Amino acid sequence: MNAPSTPSRGKRGFTTAILHSDRDVPVEHGALHKPLHLSVAYGYARARDLADVFQGKQPGYAYGRQGNPTSAALEAKVTAMEDGVASVCFATGMAAIAAALLSLLRGGDHVVASHFLFGNTNSLFGTLAAHGTPVDFVDATDAKAVAAALRPSTRVVFVETIANPRTQVADLARIGALCRERGILYVVDNTMTSPWLFRPKSVGAGLVVNALTKYVGGHGNALAGSLTDTGEFDWTKFPNILPGYRGADARMWGITQIRKKGLRDFGGTLAAEQAHHIAVGAETLALRLARQCANARALAALLQAHPRVRAVHYPGLASHPQHAIARELFRDYGALLSFELDPAADVFAVLDRLKVAVLSSNLGDNRTLAIPVACTIFHEMGAQRRAEMGIADGLIRVSLGIEDEADLLADFGQALG
């Protein structure tokens, strides 16, 4: 397993940079955390300053829908974590994905996306296609399948690092090389790995998505999402950048259009209080994930040996089809797994016997969470689409928390009987 490089700023380590990023610029009253800024509007002593802020000629804040100082501090933190150029934060991860697609694509543009996308993202692409942007879903574990789907009108290739819930790992490096060769924007959703386990910039991703609600925030107490421009994509070759956003620094063209057309116009603004929760949670990202990944490895081994379990899906197992890719690219194998019960077993009865794990739809929480997939988060897709994605009726998804390993293993052992 490879470790992502640490942030370049001051050559500090990953956690050190997160802990001290708020104080890289002066903080009000010497506060250790960026304070909450709850104002919706901002006043200026001179009308010219107000106009210059609106026109982007000087830094400042015009209106709360476009961001606030607290969310800006979180954006700087996320940018450092992803070793990027700039980031924009949103109210949710889905708002971030929608903003990127709606602000950068035009009717008739073509998108290639992973066949194994998370249910809500899959649904969003369906809506996009209905509005005139065709989408082809392919097996992203094979870069050749992506190459075969490309068209002259392809503008974006969109993949997730690890699929939720079946844990397929995209052929990230080869897809990145393909997109670089063809001049296509490569968008990677890093939610399931987080910047601690993997930096998509290392495989040529131009934009990185993080549902900050999950591992980065980690405590299940705030919704948020982000888009980070890594600086790897040449925006001068992207035909959809509007003239007003073609500034002197071409690296900022894409993220500026996303902020203006995606955040300002659609209004998926991250509130200051939520930004504060995410920023504080991010400080312990590396510590939490190390424990969560260790718990996931231990539970995967227990489940793989259990007679009532038909299959275990976890990249850390040598039997996983993309184990070699995960070992090469990621610091660890992630904290989410899924397993299929023997068809004779009652999935609801097994879940109801769990005492430590919580029955819940979230993931990336400090607590271990379990959910029956087919009848909940993928129910809307229908049986045929679930079968195409390999989601069995008896599939259970588990997001590992930071509990003591012995307690988790005992809990799942007794639940399985």
N, C-alpha and C positions, 0 to 999 in steps of 0.2 A: 504494500500500500504506500502511495506517495503522499507527502505532505505538501499542501499548497505553500507557495512562498509567502513570507510575511510582508505586511505593508511597508512600502518604501520610505514613508515619512519618518525621518529620524532613525531609520533602521530598527524600529521597535518591533517587538513580538506582537502577535495577533491580539491577545488579551490586553496587553499593556496599551496598545493603540486605542482599543475600544474604551478602556477605563478613562483615559486621559484626553480623548478627542474633544470633549466639550471645552476644555481649557486650552486648546491650541489657539483659540482667539479669546480675547478678554470676555469674561462672563460677569454679568451684573452682580455686584456686591460680593464678588469672590466665590459665588456658589460653586459647589463641586459638580452639580448637574445643571444643565440649561434649565432655567425656570420656566414655568408655564406662562405662555403669552396668550391670553384669552380674548384680546381685543379683535373685533372684526375689521375695523378701519384704522388707518394710520395718518396722523396729521403732520404737515410740514410748515415750517416758518415762511418759506418762499414758494410761490406758485411755480417758479421755474424748476425747483427741485422736484416737486410733485410731478410735473410733466416729464422730467428726465427719468424718473423712476418708472413711469408708465411706458416710456419708450425704450427702456433698457439701457439708457446712457449712463446711469449710475445705480449702484446697488440700493435696495430698499424694499419696502413692502407697500403695495397699493391697496389690496383688498384681501380679506381673509380666505376667500375661495381659492386664491392662488398660492396659499401657503402662509406660514407664520414662522417666527424665529425658532420656536420649539421644534417644529417639523423640519426646518432647515438644518438644525443641529443634528437631527437624526439622519437626514440625507447625507451630511458629511461623514457620519459614522458608517453608513452603509457603503458609501463610495470607497472609504478606506478598506472596509472588509473585503470588497470585491476588486480592489486595486483598479478602480475605474477612473473615468474622467469627471463624471457628474451623475447624480441620481435625482429622481423625482419620487416622492412618497404619495400614497393614495390611501383612501379609507379602507380598502381591502385588496387582497391579491387579485381578485377577479376584476376590480376596477382598474388595476394596473395593466392587466393583459388587454382589457377592452380599450383602454386609452391608447396603447401602443398600436393596436390593429386599426382602430377607427381614425386615428390621426395620421397614420403613415400610408394607408392603402386607399386606392381609388377603385371605383367600379370596373370590373374586368381584370384587375390584378389577380394573380393566382398564388395560392398558398399551398405548401406541402407540410403536413403535420403528422405527428406520430399517431399510429393506430391505437395506441394504448393510453391516450390522454385521460386525465381525471375527468369525471363525469360532467362537472360544470363547465370546464374548459371546452370539452367536446360539444356541449350544448351551445356555447358561445360561437364556436366555429360554424355550427349549423345555422345559427341566426345570421352570421356574416355571409354565408353562402346564399341564403335566401334574399339578401340585399345586393347580390350581384358580384360577390367576390368568391369564385369557385375554390373549393378546398379538396385536396386529395389526401386521404389518410393512408399511410403506408407503414410497413414494419420498420420502425426506426432502429431496431437492433442490427440492421443491415444497411450500410450506406449505399449499396447497389440498388436497393429498393427506392431510396430517396432519389438517386440519380435517374432512375427510369421514369420517375413521375415529373421531373422538371420540364417546364415549358419556356418558351421565350418570354412569356408574361409572368413568370414566377418572380415574386418580389421578396417572399419570406419563407424560410424553413423554420418550423417551430417544433421543439422537442422538450421533453422533461429529462432530467438526469436519471432518475429512477422513477418508474411508473407506479402510480397508486391505483389499485392495491396489489397487483401481481408482481411488482418489483422488477419488470423488464428494464434492462439498462441500455440506453441508446448507444449506438456506435459513434460516440461523441467526437472523437478526434478525426475520424475519416469523414464524417458529415461536415465538420468544420473545414477540412481541407477542400472538400467539394464546393462548399459555398464560397470560399475565398477564391477558388479558381474561376467560378462562374460570376462572381460579383454580386452574390445574393446575400441579403441580410439574414444572419443566423441568430435566432432568438432561442435562448435556453432558459427554461424554468428550473431554478436551482433550489426550489423549496425543500425537496426531499433530502438534499445533501447539506445545504447551507454553505456559506463561504468558508466555514471551518473545515469541512470535509473535502470541498472541491471549489475551484474557481473556474467557471466556464471561459473566462478570458484565455486560459491556457490552451484551449482547443479552438480559438478563433471566434468565439461568440461576440457579436456586436452589441447585443442587448441582453441583459440578464434580468430575469424576473425572480423576486423573492416574495412569497406570502409571509410577511413578517409576523403574522399571527402565530405561525407554527414555531419552528425551532429557535428563530432569532429572538422573538419575545419570550416564548417558552413557558409562560405561566397561565395561559388560557384566560387572560384578563383584558385583552385589547385586540381589536381587529386592525390590520394595516397591511399594506403591500408596497412594493417599490419596483422601479425600473432603473437599471444602472447602465450607462453607456461605457463600454470598456475602452473605447478608442481604437478598436480593431477594425471597424468598418469605415470605408471611404464614402462619406455622405455626398461628396461631389459627383458620384456616379449614380446616386439615387434620384430618379426623375420626379419624385413626388414632394420634394421640399419646396414650400412656397417661397416666392421672392423675398417676402418680408423677414424670413428667418435665415436667410443666407448671409450671415455676418462674416466678420473678418476671420474668425476661427472656425474652420469647417468642421472641426471635431464636435462643435456644439450645435450644429444644425439640427440633427435629429432630436436630441433631448430638449432643445428649445421649442421645436414644433410640438413635441409630446406635452410639454408643460403648458403651452398656450392652447393648442387645439384639443388635447386630451384631458388635461386637468381643469383649466379655466373654463372651457366651453361645456364640458360634461359635468363638472362639479363634484367629482368623487374625492373631496378634500379630506385629508387626515387632520382630525382635531388635535389640539395641543396636548390635551390630557392623554389621549391614546399614544401620541408620539412619545410622551414622557415615559409611559409604561413600557413601551417597546425598547426605548433607549436604555432604561435601567435593566430590563431583562437581558438585553444583549451582552451585558458585562460578563455574564456567567455562561455564555454560549459554549465555549470550549470545555468548561468543567462539566456542564450538564451532558453534553453529547458524548463525552468519553464514557460516562457512566451508563448512558442510555444504549450506546452501541455495545458495550460489554454485556448488558442485560439481554439485548437482542441476540447476540451470538449464543449465549447460554440457553435461552428459551428455544431458539431454532434447533439446537442440538437435542434438547429434550423432546421436542415435537417430532423430529425426524425419526427418533427411535421408538415412538409410541405406536402400539398396534392399532389404535383407533384413528390414527391420522394417515390419510392417503397420500398427501403431498404437502411439502413445505416450500414456500417461495421466499427466499432470502439470499441476496447477493453474496453474503459471507459464507454460504455453503459451497463446497467444492462441486456439488452436483448442479448448482445453478448454471443455466446456459451462458450467462455473461459474467461468470465469476472472474475470469481472467481480465476482462475490461475493467471491472470494479477494482480489482487488486492493483492494476496498473495506474489508474487515474485518481482513486479516492484515498483519503487519509484513513478512513474506516468504511464499513459497509452500510452504515445507516442504522436507524433505530426503528424501522418499520418492517414488519413481515406479515405474511398471510399464510393460512394453512387450510387445507381441505379435509373435512372429516370423512370418515368412512360413510358411504351412502346410507347405511343402516342407522347411523347415529342421528339424534335429534339436536340440531344446531342450537335451538332455543334452550333446550334443557341444559346443554353444556354451558352456555353463556350464563344462564341463571344461577349456576352453581359457583361462579366466580365470586370471591369475597374481597380480594385485593384490587384486581383490575376493575375499572369502572366501565359500564356500558355507555358509550358516548361516541359522537360522530367526529370529534376533533382529533387532531394528531399533533405531535410535537410538544405535548404538555409534560410537566414534571410527573404527572400521574400516568400510570399505564392505562390505556383505553382500548376497549375491544368493541367490535361491531360486526353484525352479520351483513355482508356486503350486498348480496343479490336483492334482498328485500328492503334495503334502505337507500344508501347513497347511489346505487346503480339500478334501482327499481325502475326509474323513469325510462331507461334505455330500452327495456323490453328484453324478452328471452333470447331472441335471435342475435341482437347486438351483443348481449352479454356472452353468448356462446362464442361469437367471433373474437371476443377479447379474452376468452379463456376463463371467464368468471363463473365458477360452479355455484350451484344453489347452496352448497354447504361450505362456502368460503367464509372464513373469519379473518378480519384484519385486526392486527394488534399493533398499536403504537406504544413502544416501551418507554416507561418513565424512569425515575431515579430511585425507585424503591430498592430495598435490599434484595439481592439476587435470590437468596434462599427462600424468601417469602414469595417471590413471584413463581419460582419453580414449583414450590409446594402448592400454590394456588391453582396453577394450570394442571398439575398432576392430579389433584383431587377432583377438579372439574371434569377431567376426561374420564376418571373412574378407573 
